[in-house]
Amino acid sequence: MKLLRTLFSLIGAPALLMALALPAAAQKASLSELSKYLNNFTTATGEFTQINGDGTISTGQIYIHRPGRIRFEYNKPDESLVMAGGGQVAIFDSKSNTGPEQYPLRRTPLSIILARKVDFGRSGMITGHKSDGKTTTIRAQDPEHPEYGHIELVFTSSPVELRQWIITDDAGNQTTVVLGALKKGGNLRSSLFNIPAETQRRGN
């Protein structure tokens, strides 16, 4: 699937992850704790860092409005934009004037964390659950459609916080996003996730 290659064009970033400020050794967080963490917030904003396949680094702001909505707004001069809303993911390429590429959100592993109710205890969803003493990592997939790929989520402990994810798409391409501290709560205007309105605004 071209979606996730185009969506982030990322590779793993172990060196950057090691540089994150992490707490001392802690026990592995349970699946119920991790599910509760995601279900306990509706909106969140923060900064993200993207490591591109060619070695370049992009930064920007992330906006999350669960269920089903997310926006990756890149820092200038990059005018690219990725957003999910209305059951679709749209990729606005700053170098294109033909409108965004669109894909069903349900066909991407990102839909797992944007679900109305996250339940990592669901049979067949979690295929990996480990801890290195500082973070807890889980590997999740749509149990009904494992062919859509999977997502690895890395959480710190005490308190539980989502710090990064690695998506592997149906073609085996990996993408990584490293998150800054997320600020949860607050109102996010619906236009942030309105694909038709953004398309019109850009004149596509």
C-alpha positions as CSV (number, residue, x, y, z in Angstrom):
1,M,0.0,0.0,0.0
2,K,1.4,3.3,-1.0
3,L,-0.3,5.1,1.9
4,L,2.2,4.6,4.6
5,R,5.2,5.1,2.4
6,T,3.8,8.4,1.4
7,L,2.2,9.2,4.7
8,F,5.5,9.4,6.7
9,S,8.3,7.9,4.5
10,L,10.0,7.0,7.7
11,I,12.5,4.5,9.0
12,G,13.3,3.4,12.6
13,A,15.1,5.9,14.8
14,P,16.7,3.9,17.7
15,A,19.3,6.6,18.3
16,L,16.7,9.3,18.7
17,L,14.6,7.1,20.9
18,M,17.5,6.4,23.2
19,A,17.9,10.2,23.7
20,L,14.4,10.5,25.1
21,A,14.2,11.4,28.7
22,L,12.8,8.2,30.3
23,P,12.1,7.2,33.8
24,A,14.1,4.6,35.8
25,A,13.5,0.9,35.4
26,A,9.8,0.1,35.7
27,Q,7.6,-2.9,35.3
28,K,5.9,-3.7,32.1
29,A,2.6,-1.8,31.7
30,S,-0.4,-4.1,31.3
31,L,-2.6,-4.1,28.2
32,S,-5.5,-2.8,30.3
33,E,-3.4,0.1,31.5
34,L,-2.4,1.0,27.9
35,S,-5.9,0.7,26.6
36,K,-7.1,2.9,29.5
37,Y,-4.5,5.6,28.7
38,L,-5.8,6.0,25.2
39,N,-9.4,5.8,26.1
40,N,-9.0,8.5,28.8
41,F,-8.5,11.3,26.4
42,T,-10.4,12.6,23.4
43,T,-8.2,15.4,22.2
44,A,-4.4,15.9,22.3
45,T,-1.8,18.2,20.7
46,G,1.9,18.2,20.7
47,E,5.1,18.2,18.6
48,F,6.4,15.3,16.5
49,T,9.6,14.5,14.8
50,Q,9.7,12.5,11.5
51,I,12.8,10.8,10.3
52,N,12.6,10.4,6.5
53,G,13.8,7.5,4.4
54,D,16.5,9.7,2.8
55,G,17.9,10.7,6.3
56,T,16.3,14.1,6.4
57,I,14.3,15.1,9.5
58,S,10.9,16.9,9.5
59,T,9.1,18.4,12.4
60,G,5.6,19.6,13.1
61,Q,2.5,19.7,15.2
62,I,0.1,16.8,15.7
63,Y,-3.5,17.1,16.5
64,I,-5.5,14.1,17.7
65,H,-9.3,14.0,18.1
66,R,-10.5,10.6,18.9
67,P,-12.3,8.7,17.4
68,G,-11.1,8.8,13.9
69,R,-9.4,12.1,13.5
70,I,-5.7,13.1,13.3
71,R,-3.7,15.9,11.7
72,F,0.1,16.1,11.0
73,E,0.9,19.7,10.2
74,Y,4.5,20.2,9.1
75,N,6.6,23.2,10.1
76,K,7.3,25.8,7.3
77,P,8.6,25.9,4.7
78,D,7.0,22.5,4.2
79,E,3.4,22.9,3.2
80,S,2.6,19.2,3.2
81,L,-0.2,18.0,5.4
82,V,-1.6,14.6,6.4
83,M,-5.1,14.4,8.0
84,A,-7.7,11.8,8.8
85,G,-11.4,12.6,9.1
86,G,-14.6,11.2,7.8
87,G,-13.2,7.7,7.6
88,Q,-10.5,8.8,5.2
89,V,-6.8,9.6,5.3
90,A,-5.7,12.4,3.0
91,I,-2.2,13.3,2.0
92,F,-1.7,16.8,0.7
93,D,1.6,17.0,-1.1
94,S,2.9,20.6,-1.3
95,K,4.5,19.8,-4.7
96,S,1.2,18.6,-6.2
97,N,-1.7,20.6,-7.5
98,T,-4.0,17.6,-8.3
99,G,-5.6,17.3,-4.9
100,P,-4.8,14.9,-2.0
101,E,-4.3,11.2,-2.2
102,Q,-7.0,9.5,-0.1
103,Y,-7.3,6.1,1.5
104,P,-9.8,4.5,3.9
105,L,-8.6,4.9,7.5
106,R,-9.8,1.5,8.4
107,R,-7.2,0.0,6.1
108,T,-4.3,1.5,8.0
109,P,-2.8,0.4,11.4
110,L,-3.3,4.0,12.5
111,S,-7.0,3.2,12.9
112,I,-6.2,1.1,15.9
113,I,-5.3,4.0,18.2
114,L,-8.0,6.2,16.7
115,A,-10.8,3.7,17.4
116,R,-13.7,4.9,19.5
117,K,-12.8,2.3,22.2
118,V,-9.3,0.9,22.2
119,D,-9.2,-2.7,23.6
120,F,-5.7,-4.2,23.4
121,G,-7.1,-7.2,25.2
122,R,-9.2,-8.2,22.2
123,S,-8.4,-11.6,20.9
124,G,-5.8,-11.6,18.2
125,M,-5.0,-7.9,18.4
126,I,-1.7,-8.0,20.3
127,T,1.1,-10.0,18.8
128,G,3.9,-8.6,21.0
129,H,4.2,-7.2,24.5
130,K,7.6,-6.5,26.0
131,S,9.5,-4.1,28.3
132,D,13.1,-3.0,28.4
133,G,12.8,-1.7,32.0
134,K,12.2,1.8,30.8
135,T,9.4,1.5,28.2
136,T,6.7,-0.9,27.3
137,T,6.2,-1.8,23.6
138,I,3.2,-3.5,22.1
139,R,2.6,-4.7,18.6
140,A,-1.0,-4.5,17.5
141,Q,-2.9,-5.4,14.4
142,D,-6.5,-5.6,13.2
143,P,-7.4,-9.2,14.2
144,E,-9.9,-9.4,11.3
145,H,-7.4,-8.0,8.8
146,P,-3.8,-8.7,9.7
147,E,-2.9,-8.1,6.1
148,Y,-3.4,-4.4,6.6
149,G,-0.1,-4.3,8.6
150,H,0.6,-3.6,12.2
151,I,1.7,-0.8,14.6
152,E,4.2,-0.9,17.4
153,L,3.5,1.5,20.2
154,V,6.1,2.6,22.7
155,F,4.9,3.9,26.1
156,T,6.9,5.3,29.1
157,S,5.8,4.3,32.6
158,S,4.9,6.3,35.7
159,P,3.0,7.9,34.2
160,V,2.0,6.0,31.1
161,E,2.6,8.2,28.1
162,L,2.7,7.4,24.4
163,R,6.1,8.4,23.0
164,Q,6.4,6.9,19.6
165,W,5.0,4.4,17.1
166,I,6.3,2.4,14.2
167,I,3.9,1.4,11.5
168,T,4.6,-1.5,9.1
169,D,2.3,-1.5,6.1
170,D,1.0,-4.3,4.0
171,A,4.1,-4.1,1.8
172,G,6.5,-4.4,4.8
173,N,7.5,-0.7,4.7
174,Q,8.2,0.8,8.2
175,T,7.3,4.3,9.3
176,T,8.2,5.9,12.6
177,V,6.9,9.0,14.4
178,V,8.5,10.2,17.6
179,L,6.2,12.3,19.9
180,G,7.0,15.1,22.3
181,A,4.8,15.5,25.4
182,L,1.2,15.4,24.5
183,K,-1.1,18.0,25.9
184,K,-4.4,16.4,26.5
185,G,-7.8,18.0,26.5
186,G,-9.1,21.2,25.0
187,N,-11.3,22.0,22.0
188,L,-10.0,21.4,18.5
189,R,-12.0,23.0,15.7
190,S,-13.6,20.5,13.3
191,S,-12.0,22.2,10.3
192,L,-8.6,20.8,11.3
193,F,-9.9,17.4,10.1
194,N,-12.1,18.5,7.2
195,I,-10.6,17.0,4.1
196,P,-13.0,18.7,1.6
197,A,-12.6,22.1,3.2
198,E,-8.8,21.7,3.1
199,T,-8.9,20.7,-0.5
200,Q,-11.0,23.7,-1.4
201,R,-8.7,26.0,0.7
202,R,-5.7,24.8,-1.3
203,G,-7.5,25.3,-4.6
204,N,-7.1,21.7,-5.6
